[in-house]
Amino acid sequence: MTRGLSQSATALLLGGVFAAVLNIPTNARAEELRIGFIAPMTGIFAQVGKDMVNGFQMYLDEHGGKLGGMDVKFIVEDDQAKPDLGVTKAKKLVLQDKVHMFIGGVLASTGYALAPVSSELKTIYIASIPAADDLTQRQASKYPLFFRTGWSSSQPNHPYGQWACDQGYKKIVAVAADYAFGYEQVGGFQKTFEDCGGKIIQKIWPPLGTKDFGPYIPTIKADADAVFSMMVGPMSLQFPKQLRAAGFKKPILGGGTSYDEFALPFMGDEVVGDVSALQYSAALETPKNEAFVKAYRSKYSKVPSYFSEANYSTAQLIDVVMKEANGKWPGSEAFIKMASAVKLDTPRGPVSFDEMRNPVQNIYIKKVEKKKMFGYDKAELWNTVIKTYPNVSQFWTYGKDKFLAQPVYSRDYPPCKFCE
């Protein structure tokens, strides 16, 4: 079998055969870290997907393609923001590509679909974007290999509802995309706003992907002090433009994705003054974020969105854990345990994790302003931070037990008791 081969070549060949028989990595080499990444690379959320991949890839590039000393094989799969396709791609990544973990998805409904795959196939799922509340709340024990690095849907809106009340708003109409993320965003805002004495007097649910808000805008109650909007994807561009064009002059309070930096460059002056809340703003004036924004913009010719930062910070988390594991895969359970204890200094600010594997982090109230930032010559739209709520838990100030005793936020909870 080895005729004509040199002694060294023969040794390599036989070594490979023995490794295959014994299922040992050839050359006993440092095992590569195989990471699957699920994002919408086509369809209406394609720009979001690109931002996600770019954020993770930039961290990888900055670290020579390694995390914690391990070479990384980064495998991107397109789920088109369809939960069922996401499940198919996750199973392909685990069963065919033998990934150590899979990351991503966009929609909350995708998060709810992918979490069971992690348990079924005993593979880590890191939700860098899907914010589905219950995955780190009432369902957390069902999915022990689920870990969130982004946020839970209602998390930024608990302080946001309090902030709106503190500004003197009394009556607000909620207009939000008709799916799980929309329900949970509205629910968090409604809970604290009404606990503070405010009233949600109407809820309007345009279908996900709505482009024409003409049928909905005339129904907004005239006695509202403001509108709370929660839009995603192209909806974020269309809603404020059409609302202002219809003559609506009252304040718009947007959910974080309504004015995120993936959409802001494509908006006009009609959004100046609009407010939103999220755990990241590209206009956050810290040395770490300024460096991140400049590096990202230099590399990709655009300002990073939250979708970019969340995945950059996800790569940072993996890097830290793998360094603690001395550049060797520690096993899924050990990885989750180690990740849960990590404290990160990220572009968004300090991030730690609660016992249910959800980030504890700053929430920023942001106002859209047109100005110059970070030495750039041109005045542009930026989400200027006007208030910071530090170290916000997914349970806000209610406490874990009291919060989990209520139902998950839904289309019908909290009930719209002030609606007519």
C-alpha positions as CSV (number, residue, x, y, z in Angstrom):
1,M,0.0,0.0,0.0
2,T,2.8,2.3,0.8
3,R,5.2,1.4,-2.1
4,G,6.9,4.4,-3.6
5,L,6.2,6.7,-0.6
6,S,8.8,8.2,1.5
7,Q,9.1,7.2,5.2
8,S,7.6,10.5,6.3
9,A,4.8,10.3,3.8
10,T,4.0,6.7,4.9
11,A,3.9,7.8,8.5
12,L,1.5,10.6,7.7
13,L,-0.8,8.3,5.7
14,L,-0.9,5.6,8.4
15,G,-1.5,8.2,11.0
16,G,-4.5,9.4,9.1
17,V,-5.8,5.9,8.7
18,F,-5.5,5.2,12.5
19,A,-7.0,8.6,13.3
20,A,-10.0,7.8,11.1
21,V,-10.4,4.4,12.6
22,L,-10.2,5.8,16.2
23,N,-12.2,9.0,15.3
24,I,-9.3,11.1,16.4
25,P,-8.6,14.4,14.6
26,T,-5.7,13.9,12.1
27,N,-2.3,15.0,13.5
28,A,-4.0,15.4,16.9
29,R,-4.2,19.0,15.7
30,A,-5.8,21.8,17.7
31,E,-9.4,21.3,16.8
32,E,-11.0,24.0,14.8
33,L,-14.0,25.8,16.3
34,R,-16.9,25.2,13.9
35,I,-19.5,28.0,14.2
36,G,-22.8,27.9,12.2
37,F,-24.4,31.3,11.5
38,I,-28.0,31.7,10.5
39,A,-29.1,35.0,8.9
40,P,-31.4,36.3,6.2
41,M,-29.0,36.9,3.3
42,T,-31.9,37.2,0.8
43,G,-35.4,38.6,1.1
44,I,-36.7,41.7,2.8
45,F,-34.4,41.4,5.8
46,A,-31.2,40.8,3.7
47,Q,-29.6,44.1,4.8
48,V,-30.1,43.1,8.4
49,G,-28.5,39.7,7.7
50,K,-25.5,41.4,6.1
51,D,-25.1,43.6,9.2
52,M,-25.2,40.6,11.4
53,V,-22.5,38.7,9.4
54,N,-20.4,41.8,9.1
55,G,-20.3,42.3,12.9
56,F,-19.2,38.8,13.6
57,Q,-16.7,38.7,10.7
58,M,-15.1,42.0,11.7
59,Y,-14.3,40.6,15.2
60,L,-12.9,37.4,13.6
61,D,-10.8,39.5,11.1
62,E,-9.4,41.6,14.0
63,H,-8.3,38.4,15.7
64,G,-6.7,36.6,12.8
65,G,-9.6,34.2,12.2
66,K,-9.2,32.8,15.7
67,L,-11.3,32.8,18.9
68,G,-9.5,32.0,22.1
69,G,-6.6,30.6,20.0
70,M,-8.7,28.2,18.0
71,D,-9.0,28.5,14.3
72,V,-12.6,29.2,13.4
73,K,-14.6,27.7,10.6
74,F,-17.4,30.2,10.1
75,I,-20.4,28.7,8.1
76,V,-23.2,31.1,7.1
77,E,-26.6,29.8,6.1
78,D,-29.5,31.9,4.6
79,D,-32.8,31.4,6.4
80,Q,-34.6,34.3,4.6
81,A,-36.0,35.2,8.0
82,K,-38.3,32.2,7.8
83,P,-38.5,30.2,11.0
84,D,-39.1,26.8,9.3
85,L,-36.2,27.3,7.0
86,G,-34.1,28.4,9.9
87,V,-34.8,25.0,11.6
88,T,-33.8,23.2,8.4
89,K,-30.5,25.2,8.2
90,A,-29.8,24.6,11.9
91,K,-30.2,20.9,11.5
92,K,-27.9,20.9,8.5
93,L,-25.2,22.8,10.4
94,V,-25.3,20.3,13.3
95,L,-25.7,17.0,11.5
96,Q,-23.7,17.7,8.3
97,D,-21.2,20.4,9.3
98,K,-20.8,19.2,12.9
99,V,-20.7,22.7,14.3
100,H,-20.0,23.2,18.0
101,M,-22.7,25.9,18.1
102,F,-25.1,27.8,15.9
103,I,-25.8,31.5,16.2
104,G,-28.3,33.9,14.8
105,G,-31.7,34.1,13.3
106,V,-33.6,37.5,13.3
107,L,-37.2,37.2,14.2
108,A,-38.5,36.3,17.7
109,S,-40.5,33.6,16.1
110,T,-37.3,32.1,14.7
111,G,-35.8,32.1,18.1
112,Y,-38.8,30.1,19.4
113,A,-38.3,27.7,16.5
114,L,-34.6,27.2,16.9
115,A,-34.4,26.7,20.7
116,P,-35.9,23.2,20.5
117,V,-33.3,22.2,17.9
118,S,-30.5,23.0,20.4
119,S,-32.1,20.7,22.9
120,E,-33.0,18.0,20.4
121,L,-29.5,17.9,18.9
122,K,-27.6,18.8,22.1
123,T,-25.9,21.7,20.5
124,I,-25.4,25.3,21.8
125,Y,-27.7,27.9,20.3
126,I,-26.6,31.5,20.8
127,A,-29.4,34.0,20.1
128,S,-27.5,37.2,19.2
129,I,-30.7,38.8,17.7
130,P,-33.9,36.8,18.4
131,A,-35.3,38.6,21.4
132,A,-38.2,36.1,22.3
133,D,-38.8,36.9,25.9
134,D,-39.8,33.5,27.2
135,L,-36.7,31.7,26.0
136,T,-34.9,33.2,29.0
137,Q,-37.9,33.3,31.2
138,R,-40.6,30.6,31.7
139,Q,-39.1,28.3,29.1
140,A,-35.4,28.7,30.2
141,S,-35.2,25.3,31.9
142,K,-36.4,23.5,28.7
143,Y,-33.4,24.8,26.7
144,P,-30.3,24.4,28.8
145,L,-28.0,25.0,25.8
146,F,-29.7,28.2,24.8
147,F,-27.8,31.4,25.5
148,R,-28.7,35.0,24.7
149,T,-26.2,37.7,23.9
150,G,-28.6,40.3,22.5
151,W,-31.7,41.2,24.5
152,S,-35.1,40.1,25.4
153,S,-38.0,41.9,23.6
154,S,-39.5,43.7,26.5
155,Q,-36.2,44.5,28.3
156,P,-35.5,48.0,26.9
157,N,-39.2,48.9,27.0
158,H,-39.6,48.5,30.8
159,P,-37.4,51.6,31.4
160,Y,-38.8,53.2,28.3
161,G,-42.4,53.0,29.6
162,Q,-41.2,54.6,32.8
163,W,-39.4,57.3,30.9
164,A,-42.5,58.1,28.8
165,C,-44.5,58.4,32.0
166,D,-41.8,60.7,33.6
167,Q,-42.1,63.0,30.5
168,G,-45.7,63.6,31.3
169,Y,-47.3,61.4,28.5
170,K,-50.8,60.3,29.7
171,K,-52.4,58.6,26.7
172,I,-50.5,56.6,24.0
173,V,-51.6,54.6,21.0
174,A,-49.4,51.5,20.2
175,V,-48.9,50.5,16.6
176,A,-46.7,47.4,16.2
177,A,-45.9,44.6,13.8
178,D,-48.4,41.7,14.4
179,Y,-46.1,38.9,15.7
180,A,-44.4,37.8,18.9
181,F,-41.7,40.5,18.9
182,G,-44.3,43.2,18.5
183,Y,-46.5,41.8,21.3
184,E,-43.5,41.6,23.7
185,Q,-42.2,45.0,22.8
186,V,-45.6,46.6,23.4
187,G,-46.2,44.5,26.5
188,G,-43.0,45.7,28.2
189,F,-43.8,49.4,27.4
190,Q,-47.4,49.1,28.4
191,K,-46.6,47.3,31.7
192,T,-44.4,50.0,33.2
193,F,-46.2,52.9,31.5
194,E,-49.5,51.9,33.0
195,D,-48.0,51.0,36.4
196,C,-46.8,54.6,36.5
197,G,-50.3,55.9,35.8
198,G,-50.3,56.2,32.0
199,K,-52.9,54.7,29.6
200,I,-52.5,52.7,26.4
201,I,-55.8,53.7,24.7
202,Q,-55.5,51.7,21.5
203,K,-53.5,48.9,19.9
204,I,-53.1,48.6,16.2
205,W,-51.4,45.5,14.6
206,P,-50.3,45.9,11.0
207,P,-49.1,42.5,9.5
208,L,-45.4,41.9,9.5
209,G,-44.0,43.3,6.2
210,T,-46.7,45.9,5.7
211,K,-45.7,48.6,3.2
212,D,-48.9,50.7,3.1
213,F,-50.1,52.0,6.4
214,G,-52.9,54.0,4.8
215,P,-55.6,51.8,6.3
216,Y,-54.2,52.1,9.8
217,I,-53.1,55.7,10.2
218,P,-56.6,57.3,10.0
219,T,-57.8,55.0,12.9
220,I,-55.3,56.4,15.4
221,K,-57.2,58.0,18.2
222,A,-57.0,61.8,18.1
223,D,-56.8,62.3,21.9
224,A,-53.4,60.4,22.1
225,D,-50.4,62.3,23.4
226,A,-48.1,60.2,21.3
227,V,-47.7,57.0,19.3
228,F,-45.5,54.1,20.3
229,S,-44.4,52.3,17.2
230,M,-42.6,49.0,16.8
231,M,-41.5,48.3,13.3
232,V,-38.9,46.0,11.7
233,G,-37.2,45.7,8.4
234,P,-38.6,48.0,5.6
235,M,-41.6,48.8,7.8
236,S,-39.3,51.0,9.8
237,L,-38.7,53.3,6.8
238,Q,-42.3,53.5,5.7
239,F,-44.3,54.0,8.9
240,P,-42.8,57.4,10.2
241,K,-42.7,58.8,6.6
242,Q,-46.3,57.9,6.0
243,L,-47.5,59.0,9.4
244,R,-45.9,62.4,9.1
245,A,-47.1,62.8,5.5
246,A,-50.6,62.2,6.8
247,G,-50.2,65.3,9.0
248,F,-49.5,63.6,12.4
249,K,-47.4,66.1,14.4
250,K,-47.4,64.5,17.8
251,P,-44.3,62.6,19.2
252,I,-43.4,59.2,17.9
253,L,-41.8,56.9,20.5
254,G,-40.2,54.0,18.6
255,G,-39.2,50.6,19.6
256,G,-35.4,50.1,19.2
257,T,-35.6,48.5,15.7
258,S,-37.8,51.3,14.4
259,Y,-34.9,53.7,14.3
260,D,-31.9,51.4,14.4
261,E,-28.8,52.4,12.4
262,F,-29.6,49.8,9.7
263,A,-32.6,52.0,8.7
264,L,-31.5,55.5,9.9
265,P,-29.3,56.4,6.9
266,F,-32.3,55.8,4.6
267,M,-34.6,58.0,6.5
268,G,-35.3,61.7,6.0
269,D,-35.6,64.7,8.3
270,E,-39.1,63.7,9.2
271,V,-37.7,61.4,11.9
272,V,-35.6,64.2,13.6
273,G,-36.7,64.4,17.2
274,D,-38.2,60.9,17.3
275,V,-37.2,58.8,20.3
276,S,-36.4,55.1,20.7
277,A,-34.9,52.8,23.3
278,L,-32.3,50.0,22.9
279,Q,-29.1,48.6,24.4
280,Y,-27.0,50.1,21.7
281,S,-26.6,53.4,19.9
282,A,-23.8,54.1,17.3
283,A,-23.8,57.6,18.8
284,L,-22.8,56.3,22.2
285,E,-19.9,58.6,23.2
286,T,-17.4,56.2,24.8
287,P,-13.9,55.5,23.5
288,K,-14.7,51.8,22.9
289,N,-17.8,52.6,20.8
290,E,-16.1,55.4,18.9
291,A,-13.3,53.0,17.9
292,F,-15.8,50.4,16.9
293,V,-17.8,52.8,14.8
294,K,-14.8,54.1,13.0
295,A,-13.4,50.6,12.4
296,Y,-16.7,49.3,11.1
297,R,-17.3,52.3,8.9
298,S,-13.9,52.1,7.5
299,K,-14.3,48.4,6.7
300,Y,-18.0,48.4,5.5
301,S,-18.6,52.0,4.5
302,K,-21.6,52.4,6.9
303,V,-22.3,53.0,10.5
304,P,-22.8,49.8,12.5
305,S,-26.3,48.9,13.5
306,Y,-27.4,47.1,16.6
307,F,-27.4,43.9,14.5
308,S,-23.7,44.5,13.8
309,E,-22.7,45.3,17.4
310,A,-24.7,42.3,18.9
311,N,-22.8,39.9,16.7
312,Y,-19.4,41.6,17.2
313,S,-20.0,41.2,21.0
314,T,-21.1,37.6,20.5
315,A,-17.8,36.8,18.9
316,Q,-16.1,38.7,21.8
317,L,-17.9,36.5,24.3
318,I,-16.9,33.3,22.5
319,D,-13.3,34.6,22.4
320,V,-13.2,35.2,26.1
321,V,-14.7,31.8,27.0
322,M,-12.3,29.9,24.7
323,K,-9.3,31.7,26.2
324,E,-10.5,30.6,29.6
325,A,-10.7,27.0,28.1
326,N,-7.1,27.4,26.9
327,G,-8.0,27.2,23.3
328,K,-9.7,23.8,23.5
329,W,-13.4,23.0,23.2
330,P,-14.6,22.5,26.8
331,G,-17.9,20.8,25.9
332,S,-21.3,22.3,25.5
333,E,-22.4,22.3,29.1
334,A,-19.1,23.7,30.3
335,F,-19.2,26.4,27.7
336,I,-22.6,27.6,28.8
337,K,-21.5,27.6,32.4
338,M,-18.4,29.6,31.6
339,A,-20.2,32.0,29.4
340,S,-22.8,32.7,32.1
341,A,-20.0,34.0,34.4
342,V,-18.4,36.3,31.9
343,K,-18.5,40.0,32.2
344,L,-17.8,41.9,29.0
345,D,-16.7,45.4,28.1
346,T,-18.4,45.8,24.7
347,P,-19.1,48.7,22.4
348,R,-22.6,48.9,23.9
349,G,-21.2,49.1,27.4
350,P,-20.8,46.6,30.3
351,V,-22.6,43.3,29.8
352,S,-23.1,40.5,32.3
353,F,-25.6,37.6,32.4
354,D,-28.3,36.6,34.8
355,E,-29.0,33.1,36.0
356,M,-31.4,32.5,33.0
357,R,-28.7,33.3,30.5
358,N,-30.0,36.7,29.4
359,P,-27.8,39.9,29.3
360,V,-27.9,42.5,32.1
361,Q,-27.0,45.7,30.3
362,N,-27.5,49.5,29.9
363,I,-30.6,50.7,28.1
364,Y,-30.3,53.9,26.3
365,I,-33.1,56.4,25.5
366,K,-32.1,57.9,22.2
367,K,-33.3,60.9,20.2
368,V,-32.7,61.2,16.4
369,E,-30.6,64.3,15.7
370,K,-28.9,65.5,12.6
371,K,-25.3,66.4,13.5
372,K,-21.7,65.6,13.0
373,M,-20.1,62.9,15.1
374,F,-16.7,61.4,15.8
375,G,-14.9,63.8,13.4
376,Y,-16.9,62.9,10.3
377,D,-17.3,66.0,8.1
378,K,-21.0,65.5,7.1
379,A,-24.0,66.1,9.3
380,E,-26.0,62.9,9.5
381,L,-28.8,61.3,11.4
382,W,-27.6,59.8,14.7
383,N,-29.4,58.3,17.7
384,T,-28.1,60.7,20.4
385,V,-28.3,59.2,23.9
386,I,-30.4,61.4,26.2
387,K,-30.7,59.0,29.2
388,T,-29.0,55.9,30.3
389,Y,-30.6,53.2,32.6
390,P,-27.7,51.2,33.9
391,N,-27.6,47.4,34.4
392,V,-31.1,46.7,33.3
393,S,-32.4,43.1,34.0
394,Q,-35.0,41.4,31.9
395,F,-37.2,41.5,35.0
396,W,-36.8,45.3,35.5
397,T,-37.5,46.2,39.1
398,Y,-40.2,43.6,39.6
399,G,-38.0,40.8,40.7
400,K,-37.7,37.5,39.0
401,D,-40.4,35.6,40.9
402,K,-43.0,38.3,40.7
403,F,-42.3,38.9,37.0
404,L,-42.5,35.2,36.0
405,A,-45.8,34.8,37.9
406,Q,-47.5,36.8,35.1
407,P,-48.1,35.5,31.6
408,V,-45.7,36.1,28.8
409,Y,-46.5,39.3,27.0
410,S,-48.8,38.6,24.1
411,R,-51.4,40.2,21.8
412,D,-53.8,40.1,24.7
413,Y,-51.5,40.6,27.7
414,P,-51.4,43.0,29.3
415,P,-55.1,43.6,28.4
416,C,-55.9,46.9,26.9
417,K,-58.2,48.0,29.7
418,F,-58.2,51.6,28.6
419,C,-59.1,50.8,25.0
420,E,-62.6,51.7,23.9
